[in-house]
Amino acid sequence: MPTPGKLEVTIKINQLPEEVTTTKNGWKEFTLDCGGRLVTVALRPRMWSKLEEAQKSFPMWVAAISGQMGPSHGKGFTLTEPNLQVFERKQKPEAAPAAGAPSPEGATPPPPEGAPQA
């Protein structure tokens, strides 16, 4: 007998969906293209406002929308019981100079640990 499990899907986005319709009770419904699979998502007004706030507040952001795979339709499915988390995305710091590259301003690097000191 197979062990029962729960299948959940997490989709990450970094821009506000453009084609959004308002459905019953003010829910916002939109479709995401996830590698050719079309996923229909309906978010409560409070969750949608979190996305709008991220768009206004952060120069870079990422949102994780998770939920269960619902009914299939065409080349995709509907995400049921969606949950949303929004994070500010930090700019990556500039890469450190490669090993062997001259140090800035001609400074000599410290000797490796355990090396005899001159």
C-alpha positions, -999 to 999 in steps of 0.1 A, spaced: 0 0 0 15 34 -10 23 59 17 0 89 15 16 123 8 8 159 0 19 175 -32 26 212 -30 40 235 -56 61 266 -51 64 292 -79 87 321 -77 81 354 -95 100 387 -95 75 410 -113 39 419 -109 16 400 -132 2 422 -160 -31 406 -170 -51 404 -138 -88 400 -134 -108 408 -103 -132 379 -94 -157 374 -66 -150 390 -33 -122 411 -48 -98 381 -55 -72 388 -81 -68 360 -107 -39 357 -131 -20 331 -151 17 323 -148 38 306 -175 61 281 -158 82 266 -185 53 261 -208 28 250 -181 1 276 -175 -8 280 -138 -39 299 -129 -36 316 -95 -63 335 -75 -50 356 -46 -70 372 -18 -70 410 -18 -46 411 12 -21 388 -5 -23 409 -38 -16 441 -18 16 425 -5 27 420 -41 18 456 -50 37 469 -19 68 449 -29 67 465 -63 65 500 -48 90 495 -19 118 473 -32 140 479 -63 144 441 -66 121 415 -50 110 379 -53 77 363 -43 71 326 -36 35 315 -43 29 280 -30 -2 258 -30 -16 225 -41 -21 213 -76 -58 217 -84 -78 208 -115 -59 205 -148 -69 227 -177 -53 225 -212 -16 228 -207 -16 236 -170 -35 236 -138 -51 258 -111 -32 264 -79 -55 258 -50 -51 272 -14 -23 297 -24 0 311 1 23 340 -6 57 352 8 75 383 -5 112 390 0 134 419 -8 161 408 -32 196 421 -23 220 432 -50 250 408 -51 282 425 -39 310 429 -64 331 398 -68 364 398 -48 396 399 -68 407 366 -81 436 348 -63 469 359 -78 455 393 -89 473 423 -75 458 438 -44 444 473 -45 469 501 -40 499 476 -41 494 463 -6 510 429 0 486 402 12 492 386 46 512 353 46 492 321 47 484 307 81 513 286 95 538 300 71 572 312 85 573 349 91 602 369 76 
